[in-house]
Amino acid sequence: MMSDLNLHVLMMLGLLGGLCVSACAENAVALRELAARRGVLIGAAVGKHIWRANPAYGAVLAREFNILTAENDMKWRAIHPERDRFDWSASDPYVDFAEAHGMQVRGHTLCWHAPFNPTWLEESGFTRVDLIGLLSNHIDTVVGRYRGRVAMWDVVNEAVADEAPHGLRSTIWSQTLGPDYLDLAFRAAHAADPGATLVYNDYGGEAECAKADAIYALVASMRARGVPVHAVGFQMHIVDIDAESFARNLARFAKLGVDLHITELDVRLPTPPDGEALRRQGEIYRKVLRTCLLQPACRVIQMWGISDAYSWIPAYFPGHGAALPLDADFQPKPAWLALREELAVQ
Ligand code: XIL
């Protein structure tokens, strides 16, 4: 007899189609429906090459999620490969896919640092005046192209340094423009699409710690200056979470009047994981989602991928992987079931 889990996966993949209309109605409720009832968006970072190569991936994406991020294809390297050329063939398919499936788009990202910037930008020795022009023009052009179609933008990504005293990371932007570059970026994005939610996005600031304090101070000072920063993104590439500390940290950010987004959640494990590790991982996913749902300002929860078949973790954290809620065969892991259960709480 087919287990509930296998049945659920077949339904996710659309293989049972109309067979389950009444008998499986409850099982068939997608994460995005459950999330909508709880007032949050749920989504993932994705790559168009993956949904083109693997239709099951596109089917799960469209069925289960209502927001997507382009994992790499809206970054400078992809979208602005030469100084005077933008490549919309990189980015348009995400906006088209989202619109075809009633999903929103998080644009990611308008201002980042080496080694993720194109070489032409990093290595041309641009002056202050050049860089102000380049950053303003990039943001104006990219945000302007998708005005009204990309609901939110990660405007500045990872500006805070990892090392104490957690000032600004040393980048072409901070070195050449000074701290004002963040204000410039947010103001340019707001001018290009006044309706978009503008996000400051970073990692390592989810639970209380010195880096979280630095992110808080940065966002607080921008808000105090009237800079249009509307939300804080917590990436959450994590191995564990102190849920109480996370909740307290979210609460203080919420008092700044910003929305809170979980933007890139994954929970990496040493590979290969055993059943206990997967169970524990499920509980971490559950705690993150529960904490978000208990905080009214927390409006979005996105993972950095869907299935362990496609994840950045093994390449960037050798010896680790299995970080996402579906396994490499698109079978639900305890993490997937935990997400479903938490979202289904009345
Ligand atoms: C990562 C992608 O997943 C990789 O494919 C790429 O090689 C490097 O970038 N924080 C971010 C994301 O904001 O853009 C990063 O994505 C992961 C960490």
Residues whose N, C-alpha, C, O or C-beta is under 5 A from the ligand:
A	BS01	XIL	E71 W312
